Amino acid sequence: MVAQTRGASGITVPTNHFVPTSEPASRQPGKKSSATKKPAPKANTSKPRVKKTTAGRVAKTPAQKKATAPKKAAALKKAAPKTENRREPTLMDKVQGVAQQIAGVLEGNPAKKAAGTKKIRGTDGKGATRAKKVV
């Protein structure tokens, strides 16, 4: 009879030709006992930790209180100057700006919403191209 491959015979599980012995592994010749084998040491990857942990609020010692430098008064920031490129918006500009903002929110278009804000504040550059007066 010709030898068949597993695929041709339809057997998908490989056969196990290992026959276990009745002797335990420690008595088999040439095998070392697993009980005498030491486990490999693990690498120390953690940082050293303080054994004593305190819970709650911890007070500073007198030496720690002296070591801290006195805090300087925080410098107050000045507000940014108002923009000079601005015109006085009319009531119609404000209404149109609010309408643009609402359209921007509904459409999910932040650029249109920002354009409405600029129109309300009068910083949209509408009057920037005006001819200068000749004196």
TIZAVEX-827809 format. One record per atom (N, C-alpha, C, O, CB): residue number from 1; residue in one letter; x, y, z. Coordinates in steps of 0.2 Angstrom, whole numbers, padded with zeros to 4 digits. Atoms other than C-alpha are relative to their C-alpha. Glycine has a CB too. Layout:
N
> seq|type|x|y|z
> NUM|A|X|Y|Z
...
This chain:
135
> seq|type|x|y|z
> 1|M|0004|-0006|0000
> 1|M|0000|0000|0000
> 1|M|0004|0006|0000
> 1|M|0010|0006|0003
> 1|M|-0005|0000|0006
> 2|V|-0003|-0006|0001
> 2|V|0006|0017|-0005
> 2|V|-0001|0005|0006
> 2|V|-0007|0005|0008
> 2|V|-0001|0004|-0006
> 3|A|0001|-0005|-0006
> 3|A|0009|0030|0010
> 3|A|-0004|0006|-0003
> 3|A|-0003|0009|-0008
> 3|A|0007|0002|0003
> 4|Q|0004|-0006|0001
> 4|Q|-0004|0044|0010
> 4|Q|0002|0005|0004
> 4|Q|0004|0005|0010
> 4|Q|-0007|-0002|0000
> 5|T|-0001|-0006|-0004
> 5|T|-0002|0061|0016
> 5|T|-0006|0002|0004
> 5|T|-0011|-0001|0002
> 5|T|0002|0007|-0005
> 6|R|0006|-0001|-0004
> 6|R|-0013|0068|0029
> 6|R|-0006|0003|-0004
> 6|R|-0012|0002|-0003
> 6|R|0002|0005|0006
> 7|G|0005|-0003|0003
> 7|G|-0022|0079|0017
> 7|G|-0004|-0004|-0005
> 7|G|-0010|-0004|-0006
> 7|G|0003|0006|-0005
> 8|A|0004|0005|0004
> 8|A|-0026|0065|0005
> 8|A|-0004|-0005|0004
> 8|A|-0009|-0007|0001
> 8|A|0005|-0004|-0004
> 9|S|0004|0005|-0004
> 9|S|-0032|0053|0019
> 9|S|-0006|0004|0003
> 9|S|-0010|0000|0006
> 9|S|0005|-0003|0005
> 10|G|0005|-0004|-0003
> 10|G|-0043|0067|0026
> 10|G|0001|0000|0008
> 10|G|-0004|0003|0011
> 10|G|-0007|-0004|-0001
> 11|I|-0002|-0001|-0008
> 11|I|-0035|0066|0044
> 11|I|0003|0007|0001
> 11|I|0009|0008|-0002
> 11|I|0004|-0006|0002
> 12|T|-0003|-0007|-0001
> 12|T|-0032|0084|0049
> 12|T|0004|0000|0007
> 12|T|0008|0005|0007
> 12|T|-0006|0005|0000
> 13|V|-0004|0000|-0007
> 13|V|-0025|0080|0067
> 13|V|0006|-0004|-0001
> 13|V|0005|-0010|-0002
> 13|V|-0005|-0002|0006
> 14|P|-0006|0004|0000
> 14|P|-0007|0074|0067
> 14|P|0000|-0005|0005
> 14|P|-0003|-0004|0011
> 14|P|0006|0004|0000
> 15|T|-0001|0005|-0005
> 15|T|-0004|0058|0076
> 15|T|0006|0001|0004
> 15|T|0011|0003|0002
> 15|T|0000|-0007|-0004
> 16|N|-0005|-0001|-0005
> 16|N|0006|0058|0092
> 16|N|0003|-0007|0001
> 16|N|0000|-0012|0003
> 16|N|-0003|0003|0006
> 17|H|-0003|0007|0000
> 17|H|0019|0044|0091
> 17|H|0004|0000|0007
> 17|H|0007|-0005|0008
> 17|H|0005|0000|-0005
> 18|F|-0003|0000|-0007
> 18|F|0025|0048|0109
> 18|F|-0003|-0004|0004
> 18|F|-0009|-0004|0005
> 18|F|0001|0007|0003
> 19|V|0003|0005|-0005
> 19|V|0022|0034|0121
> 19|V|0003|0002|0007
> 19|V|0009|0001|0008
> 19|V|0002|-0007|-0002
> 20|P|-0002|-0002|-0007
> 20|P|0023|0040|0139
> 20|P|0002|-0006|0004
> 20|P|0000|-0011|0003
> 20|P|-0005|0004|0004
> 21|T|-0002|0005|-0004
> 21|T|0033|0030|0151
> 21|T|-0003|0000|0007
> 21|T|-0006|0005|0009
> 21|T|0008|0000|0001
> 22|S|0003|0001|-0007
> 22|S|0027|0024|0168
> 22|S|0004|0003|0005
> 22|S|0002|0005|0011
> 22|S|-0002|-0007|0002
> 23|E|-0004|-0002|-0005
> 23|E|0042|0031|0177
> 23|E|-0001|0008|0000
> 23|E|-0002|0011|-0005
> 23|E|0008|-0001|-0002
> 24|P|0000|-0007|0000
> 24|P|0042|0049|0183
> 24|P|0006|0003|-0003
> 24|P|0011|0000|-0004
> 24|P|-0001|0003|0008
> 25|A|-0006|-0003|0003
> 25|A|0053|0062|0175
> 25|A|0006|0001|0004
> 25|A|0011|0001|0001
> 25|A|-0003|0007|-0002
> 26|S|-0006|0000|-0004
> 26|S|0065|0063|0189
> 26|S|0004|-0006|0000
> 26|S|0010|-0006|0002
> 26|S|-0002|0002|0008
> 27|R|-0004|0006|-0001
> 27|R|0070|0045|0188
> 27|R|0002|-0002|-0007
> 27|R|0006|-0007|-0008
> 27|R|-0005|-0006|0002
> 28|Q|-0002|0002|0006
> 28|Q|0072|0045|0169
> 28|Q|0008|0001|-0001
> 28|Q|0010|0007|0001
> 28|Q|-0004|0003|-0006
> 29|P|-0007|-0001|0001
> 29|P|0091|0043|0164
> 29|P|0001|0006|-0005
> 29|P|-0003|0007|-0010
> 29|P|0003|-0006|-0002
> 30|G|-0002|-0006|0004
> 30|G|0099|0059|0157
> 30|G|-0004|0006|0001
> 30|G|-0003|0011|-0003
> 30|G|-0001|-0002|-0008
> 31|K|0005|-0006|-0001
> 31|K|0085|0071|0163
> 31|K|0002|0002|0007
> 31|K|0002|-0002|0012
> 31|K|-0007|-0002|-0001
> 32|K|-0001|-0003|-0006
> 32|K|0088|0083|0177
> 32|K|-0006|0001|0003
> 32|K|-0011|0003|0000
> 32|K|0004|0006|0000
> 33|S|0006|-0001|-0003
> 33|S|0075|0085|0190
> 33|S|-0001|0008|0000
> 33|S|0003|0012|0001
> 33|S|0001|-0002|0008
> 34|S|0002|-0007|0000
> 34|S|0065|0101|0189
> 34|S|0000|0003|0007
> 34|S|-0001|0010|0008
> 34|S|-0007|0001|-0003
> 35|A|0000|-0003|-0007
> 35|A|0065|0103|0208
> 35|A|0006|0003|0002
> 35|A|0006|0008|0006
> 35|A|-0002|-0006|0005
> 36|T|-0006|-0003|-0002
> 36|T|0083|0107|0209
> 36|T|0002|0006|-0004
> 36|T|0007|0009|-0002
> 36|T|0006|-0006|0000
> 37|K|-0001|-0005|0005
> 37|K|0083|0119|0195
> 37|K|-0002|0007|0003
> 37|K|-0008|0008|0005
> 37|K|-0003|-0001|-0007
> 38|K|0002|-0006|-0003
> 38|K|0083|0137|0202
> 38|K|-0003|0005|-0006
> 38|K|-0001|0005|-0012
> 38|K|0007|0004|0003
> 39|P|0003|-0004|0005
> 39|P|0072|0150|0193
> 39|P|0005|0006|-0002
> 39|P|0009|0008|0003
> 39|P|-0007|0003|0003
> 40|A|-0004|-0006|0002
> 40|A|0081|0164|0183
> 40|A|-0002|0006|0004
> 40|A|-0008|0007|0005
> 40|A|-0001|0001|-0008
> 41|P|0001|-0006|-0004
> 41|P|0083|0180|0193
> 41|P|-0004|0005|-0005
> 41|P|-0002|0006|-0011
> 41|P|0006|0003|0003
> 42|K|0004|-0005|0004
> 42|K|0071|0194|0187
> 42|K|0004|0006|0000
> 42|K|0008|0008|0005
> 42|K|-0007|0001|0002
> 43|A|-0003|-0006|0000
> 43|A|0078|0210|0181
> 43|A|-0003|0005|0005
> 43|A|-0009|0006|0005
> 43|A|0000|0003|-0007
> 44|N|0003|-0006|-0004
> 44|N|0076|0225|0193
> 44|N|-0001|0006|-0004
> 44|N|0003|0010|-0005
> 44|N|0005|0001|0006
> 45|T|0001|-0006|0004
> 45|T|0067|0237|0183
> 45|T|-0004|0006|0003
> 45|T|-0005|0011|0001
> 45|T|-0004|-0002|-0006
> 46|S|0004|-0005|-0003
> 46|S|0058|0247|0196
> 46|S|0005|0004|0004
> 46|S|0010|0002|0006
> 46|S|-0005|-0003|0005
> 47|K|-0004|-0005|-0004
> 47|K|0064|0262|0205
> 47|K|0000|-0002|0007
> 47|K|-0005|-0005|0010
> 47|K|-0002|0007|-0001
> 48|P|0000|0002|-0007
> 48|P|0069|0260|0223
> 48|P|-0006|0005|0004
> 48|P|-0007|0011|0002
> 48|P|0006|0002|0004
> 49|R|0006|-0004|-0003
> 49|R|0053|0265|0234
> 49|R|0002|0000|0007
> 49|R|0005|-0004|0010
> 49|R|-0006|-0004|-0001
> 50|V|0000|-0001|-0008
> 50|V|0052|0271|0252
> 50|V|-0005|-0005|0003
> 50|V|-0010|-0005|0001
> 50|V|-0001|0008|0002
> 51|K|0005|0005|-0003
> 51|K|0045|0258|0263
> 51|K|-0005|0003|0004
> 51|K|-0011|0000|0004
> 51|K|0004|-0005|0004
> 52|K|0005|-0003|-0004
> 52|K|0036|0270|0274
> 52|K|-0004|0005|-0004
> 52|K|-0001|0009|-0008
> 52|K|0003|0004|0006
> 53|T|0004|-0004|0004
> 53|T|0021|0278|0266
> 53|T|-0005|0003|0005
> 53|T|-0007|0000|0009
> 53|T|-0004|-0004|-0006
> 54|T|0004|-0003|-0004
> 54|T|0011|0291|0274
> 54|T|-0007|0002|-0004
> 54|T|-0007|0003|-0010
> 54|T|0003|0007|0002
> 55|A|0006|-0002|0003
> 55|A|-0007|0295|0271
> 55|A|-0003|0007|0002
> 55|A|-0001|0009|0008
> 55|A|-0006|-0006|0001
> 56|G|0003|-0007|-0002
> 56|G|-0016|0312|0271
> 56|G|0006|0005|-0001
> 56|G|0010|0005|-0005
> 56|G|-0002|-0001|0007
> 57|R|-0005|-0006|0000
> 57|R|-0007|0329|0273
> 57|R|0006|-0001|0004
> 57|R|0006|-0004|0010
> 57|R|-0004|0006|0002
> 58|V|-0006|0001|-0003
> 58|V|0011|0329|0277
> 58|V|0003|0007|0002
> 58|V|0003|0011|-0003
> 58|V|0005|-0004|-0004
> 59|A|-0003|-0007|-0002
> 59|A|0018|0344|0287
> 59|A|0008|0000|-0002
> 59|A|0011|-0005|-0001
> 59|A|-0001|0001|0007
> 60|K|-0007|-0001|0002
> 60|K|0035|0351|0282
> 60|K|0004|0001|0007
> 60|K|0001|0003|0012
> 60|K|0001|0006|-0004
> 61|T|-0004|-0001|-0005
> 61|T|0049|0350|0294
> 61|T|0003|0007|0001
> 61|T|0003|0011|-0005
> 61|T|0006|-0005|0000
> 62|P|-0002|-0007|0000
> 62|P|0057|0367|0300
> 62|P|0006|0001|-0005
> 62|P|0007|0006|-0007
> 62|P|0003|0001|0007
> 63|A|-0005|0000|0005
> 63|A|0072|0363|0289
> 63|A|-0002|0001|-0007
> 63|A|0000|0005|-0011
> 63|A|0005|-0006|0001
> 64|Q|0003|0000|0007
> 64|Q|0061|0361|0274
> 64|Q|-0003|0007|-0001
> 64|Q|-0003|0010|-0006
> 64|Q|-0005|-0005|-0001
> 65|K|0003|-0006|0001
> 65|K|0052|0377|0278
> 65|K|0005|0006|-0001
> 65|K|0004|0011|-0005
> 65|K|-0004|0002|0007
> 66|K|-0005|-0005|0001
> 66|K|0068|0387|0279
> 66|K|0003|0000|-0007
> 66|K|0005|0005|-0010
> 66|K|0006|0000|0005
> 67|A|-0004|0001|0006
> 67|A|0075|0380|0263
> 67|A|-0004|0003|-0006
> 67|A|-0002|0004|-0011
> 67|A|0000|-0008|-0002
> 68|T|0004|-0002|0006
> 68|T|0060|0386|0252
> 68|T|0001|0008|0000
> 68|T|0001|0011|0005
> 68|T|-0007|-0001|0001
> 69|A|-0001|-0007|0001
> 69|A|0063|0403|0244
> 69|A|-0007|0004|0001
> 69|A|-0012|0001|-0001
> 69|A|0003|0001|-0007
> 70|P|0006|-0004|0000
> 70|P|0050|0417|0247
> 70|P|-0003|0001|-0007
> 70|P|0001|0002|-0012
> 70|P|0001|0007|0004
> 71|K|0003|-0001|0006
> 71|K|0038|0419|0233
> 71|K|-0001|0007|-0002
> 71|K|-0002|0011|0002
> 71|K|-0007|-0003|0000
> 72|K|0001|-0007|0003
> 72|K|0038|0434|0222
> 72|K|-0007|0002|-0002
> 72|K|-0011|-0003|-0004
> 72|K|0005|0001|-0006
> 73|A|0006|-0002|0002
> 73|A|0023|0444|0219
> 73|A|-0001|-0001|-0008
> 73|A|0003|0001|-0012
> 73|A|-0002|0007|0001
> 74|A|0001|0002|0007
> 74|A|0015|0438|0202
> 74|A|-0001|0006|-0004
> 74|A|-0005|0011|-0002
> 74|A|-0006|-0005|-0001
> 75|A|0001|-0006|0004
> 75|A|0017|0451|0189
> 75|A|-0007|0000|-0004
> 75|A|-0008|-0005|-0007
> 75|A|0006|0001|-0005
> 76|L|0007|-0001|0003
> 76|L|0000|0457|0183
> 76|L|0001|0001|-0008
> 76|L|0005|0005|-0010
> 76|L|-0004|0005|0003
> 77|K|0000|-0001|0007
> 77|K|-0002|0455|0164
> 77|K|-0005|0005|-0002
> 77|K|-0010|0006|0000
> 77|K|-0002|-0007|-0004
> 78|K|0004|-0005|0002
> 78|K|-0008|0470|0155
> 78|K|-0005|-0003|-0006
> 78|K|-0003|-0007|-0009
> 78|K|0004|0006|-0003
> 79|A|0004|0002|0005
> 79|A|-0023|0468|0144
> 79|A|0002|0002|-0007
> 79|A|0005|0007|-0008
> 79|A|-0007|0003|0001
> 80|A|-0002|-0001|0007
> 80|A|-0020|0467|0125
> 80|A|-0004|0007|-0002
> 80|A|-0010|0008|-0001
> 80|A|-0001|-0005|-0005
> 81|P|0003|-0006|0002
> 81|P|-0023|0484|0117
> 81|P|-0006|-0001|-0005
> 81|P|-0005|-0006|-0009
> 81|P|0005|0005|-0003
> 82|K|0005|0001|0005
> 82|K|-0039|0486|0107
> 82|K|0002|0001|-0007
> 82|K|0007|0005|-0008
> 82|K|-0006|0005|0002
> 83|T|-0003|-0001|0006
> 83|T|-0037|0484|0089
> 83|T|-0002|0007|-0003
> 83|T|-0008|0010|-0002
> 83|T|-0003|-0006|-0005
> 84|E|0002|-0006|0003
> 84|E|-0037|0500|0078
> 84|E|-0003|-0001|-0006
> 84|E|-0006|0004|-0009
> 84|E|0007|0004|0000
> 85|N|0003|0001|0007
> 85|N|-0043|0492|0062
> 85|N|-0007|-0002|0002
> 85|N|-0009|-0008|0001
> 85|N|0004|-0006|-0003
> 86|R|0007|0001|-0002
> 86|R|-0061|0493|0068
> 86|R|-0004|0006|-0003
> 86|R|-0002|0012|-0002
> 86|R|0000|-0001|0007
> 87|R|0005|-0005|0002
> 87|R|-0076|0502|0062
> 87|R|-0006|-0001|0005
> 87|R|-0007|-0006|0008
> 87|R|-0002|0000|-0007
> 88|E|0006|0001|-0004
> 88|E|-0092|0505|0071
> 88|E|-0006|-0004|-0003
> 88|E|-0008|-0001|-0009
> 88|E|-0003|0008|0002
> 89|P|0004|0004|0004
> 89|P|-0104|0491|0066
> 89|P|-0007|0003|0001
> 89|P|-0009|0006|0006
> 89|P|0000|-0007|0003
> 90|T|0007|-0002|0000
> 90|T|-0122|0496|0062
> 90|T|-0005|-0005|0002
> 90|T|-0002|-0011|0003
> 90|T|-0002|0003|-0007
> 91|L|0005|0005|-0002
> 91|L|-0138|0488|0068
> 91|L|0000|-0006|-0005
> 91|L|-0001|-0012|-0003
> 91|L|-0006|0003|0002
> 92|M|0001|0005|0005
> 92|M|-0139|0479|0051
> 92|M|0006|-0005|0000
> 92|M|0005|-0011|-0001
> 92|M|-0001|0004|-0007
> 93|D|-0006|0004|0000
> 93|D|-0121|0473|0052
> 93|D|-0001|-0005|0006
> 93|D|0001|-0011|0005
> 93|D|0006|0004|0001
> 94|K|0001|0005|-0006
> 94|K|-0125|0465|0070
> 94|K|-0005|-0005|-0002
> 94|K|-0004|-0011|0000
> 94|K|-0002|0004|0006
> 95|V|0005|0005|0002
> 95|V|-0141|0457|0063
> 95|V|0003|-0006|-0005
> 95|V|0002|-0012|-0004
> 95|V|-0006|0003|-0002
> 96|Q|-0003|0004|0005
> 96|Q|-0132|0450|0048
> 96|Q|0006|-0005|0003
> 96|Q|0006|-0011|0001
> 96|Q|0003|0004|-0006
> 97|G|-0006|0004|-0003
> 97|G|-0117|0444|0059
> 97|G|-0003|-0006|0004
> 97|G|-0001|-0011|0004
> 97|G|0004|0004|0005
> 98|V|0003|0006|-0004
> 98|V|-0129|0434|0071
> 98|V|-0003|-0005|-0005
> 98|V|-0002|-0011|-0003
> 98|V|-0005|0003|0004
> 99|A|0002|0005|0005
> 99|A|-0137|0426|0056
> 99|A|0005|-0004|-0003
> 99|A|0004|-0010|-0004
> 99|A|-0004|0004|-0006
> 100|Q|-0006|0004|0003
> 100|Q|-0120|0421|0049
> 100|Q|0002|-0005|0005
> 100|Q|0004|-0011|0004
> 100|Q|0006|0005|-0002
> 101|Q|-0002|0004|-0005
> 101|Q|-0115|0414|0066
> 101|Q|-0005|-0006|0001
> 101|Q|-0002|-0012|0001
> 101|Q|0000|0004|0007
> 102|I|0005|0006|-0001
> 102|I|-0131|0403|0067
> 102|I|0001|-0004|-0006
> 102|I|0000|-0011|-0005
> 102|I|-0007|0003|0000
> 103|A|-0001|0004|0006
> 103|A|-0128|0397|0049
> 103|A|0006|-0004|0001
> 103|A|0006|-0010|-0001
> 103|A|0000|0004|-0006
> 104|G|-0007|0004|0000
> 104|G|-0110|0392|0053
> 104|G|-0001|-0005|0005
> 104|G|0002|-0011|0004
> 104|G|0005|0005|0003
> 105|V|0001|0005|-0005
> 105|V|-0116|0383|0069
> 105|V|-0004|-0006|-0003
> 105|V|-0002|-0012|-0002
> 105|V|-0004|0002|0006
> 106|L|0005|0006|0003
> 106|L|-0130|0373|0059
> 106|L|0004|-0004|-0005
> 106|L|0003|-0010|-0006
> 106|L|-0006|0004|-0003
> 107|E|-0004|0004|0006
> 107|E|-0118|0369|0044
> 107|E|0006|-0003|0003
> 107|E|0009|-0007|-0001
> 107|E|0001|0005|-0005
> 108|G|-0006|0002|-0003
> 108|G|-0104|0365|0056
> 108|G|0006|0003|-0004
> 108|G|0011|0000|-0005
> 108|G|0000|-0008|-0001
> 109|N|-0006|-0004|0003
> 109|N|-0093|0378|0047
> 109|N|0003|0005|0005
> 109|N|0000|0010|0005
> 109|N|-0003|0003|-0007
> 110|P|-0003|-0005|-0005
> 110|P|-0082|0387|0060
> 110|P|0002|0006|-0004
> 110|P|0002|0012|0000
> 110|P|0005|-0003|0003
> 111|A|-0002|-0006|0003
> 111|A|-0076|0399|0047
> 111|A|-0006|0005|-0001
> 111|A|-0005|0011|-0001
> 111|A|0003|-0002|-0007
> 112|K|0006|-0005|0001
> 112|K|-0093|0406|0043
> 112|K|-0002|0003|0007
> 112|K|-0004|0008|0007
> 112|K|-0006|-0004|-0003
> 113|K|0001|-0002|-0007
> 113|K|-0096|0407|0062
> 113|K|0004|0006|0002
> 113|K|0002|0011|0005
> 113|K|0000|-0005|0005
> 114|A|-0005|-0005|-0002
> 114|A|-0080|0417|0064
> 114|A|-0001|0006|-0004
> 114|A|0000|0012|-0002
> 114|A|0007|-0003|-0001
> 115|A|0002|-0006|0005
> 115|A|-0085|0429|0049
> 115|A|-0006|0003|0003
> 115|A|-0006|0010|0003
> 115|A|-0001|-0003|-0007
> 116|G|0005|-0003|-0003
> 116|G|-0101|0432|0058
> 116|G|0002|0004|0007
> 116|G|0000|0010|0008
> 116|G|-0006|-0005|0002
> 117|T|-0002|-0004|-0006
> 117|T|-0092|0437|0074
> 117|T|0004|0006|-0002
> 117|T|0003|0011|0002
> 117|T|0005|-0005|0004
> 118|K|-0004|-0006|0002
> 118|K|-0080|0448|0065
> 118|K|-0005|0006|-0003
> 118|K|-0003|0012|-0002
> 118|K|0005|-0002|-0006
> 119|K|0005|-0005|0002
> 119|K|-0095|0457|0057
> 119|K|-0003|0003|0006
> 119|K|-0005|0009|0005
> 119|K|-0005|-0003|-0005
> 120|I|0003|-0003|-0006
> 120|I|-0103|0460|0074
> 120|I|0004|0005|0003
> 120|I|0002|0010|0005
> 120|I|-0002|-0006|0005
> 121|R|-0005|-0004|-0003
> 121|R|-0087|0467|0081
> 121|R|0002|0006|-0004
> 121|R|0005|0011|-0002
> 121|R|0005|-0004|0002
> 122|G|-0002|-0005|0004
> 122|G|-0084|0478|0066
> 122|G|0007|-0001|-0002
> 122|G|0010|0004|-0004
> 122|G|-0001|0007|0003
> 123|T|-0007|0001|0002
> 123|T|-0067|0470|0062
> 123|T|0000|-0004|-0006
> 123|T|0005|-0007|-0007
> 123|T|0004|-0003|0006
> 124|D|0000|0004|0006
> 124|D|-0072|0462|0046
> 124|D|0004|0004|-0006
> 124|D|0004|0001|-0012
> 124|D|-0007|-0001|-0002
> 125|G|-0004|-0003|0006
> 125|G|-0062|0475|0035
> 125|G|-0005|0003|-0005
> 125|G|-0003|0005|-0010
> 125|G|0004|-0004|-0003
> 126|K|0005|-0002|0005
> 126|K|-0078|0482|0027
> 126|K|0002|0007|-0002
> 126|K|0002|0009|-0008
> 126|K|-0007|0000|0003
> 127|G|-0002|-0007|0001
> 127|G|-0072|0501|0028
> 127|G|0007|0001|-0002
> 127|G|0009|0007|-0001
> 127|G|-0002|0004|0005
> 128|A|-0007|0000|0001
> 128|A|-0054|0497|0024
> 128|A|0002|0003|-0006
> 128|A|0008|0006|-0007
> 128|A|0004|-0006|0001
> 129|T|-0002|-0002|0007
> 129|T|-0054|0502|0006
> 129|T|-0002|0007|-0002
> 129|T|-0002|0009|-0007
> 129|T|-0002|-0005|-0005
> 130|R|0003|-0007|0001
> 130|R|-0061|0520|0008
> 130|R|0006|0004|-0001
> 130|R|0012|0004|0001
> 130|R|-0003|0002|0007
> 131|A|-0005|-0005|0002
> 131|A|-0051|0534|0000
> 131|A|0001|0005|0005
> 131|A|-0003|0007|0009
> 131|A|-0002|0003|-0007
> 132|K|-0001|-0005|-0006
> 132|K|-0042|0545|0012
> 132|K|-0002|0007|-0003
> 132|K|-0002|0009|-0009
> 132|K|0008|0000|0001
> 133|K|0002|-0007|0001
> 133|K|-0048|0563|0013
> 133|K|0007|0004|-0002
> 133|K|0012|0004|0001
> 133|K|-0004|0003|0006
> 134|V|-0005|-0004|0002
> 134|V|-0037|0576|0004
> 134|V|-0001|0007|0004
> 134|V|-0006|0010|0004
> 134|V|0001|0001|-0007
> 135|V|0001|-0006|-0004
> 135|V|-0034|0591|0016
> 135|V|0003|0006|-0003
> 135|V|0003|0011|-0001
> 135|V|0003|-0001|0007
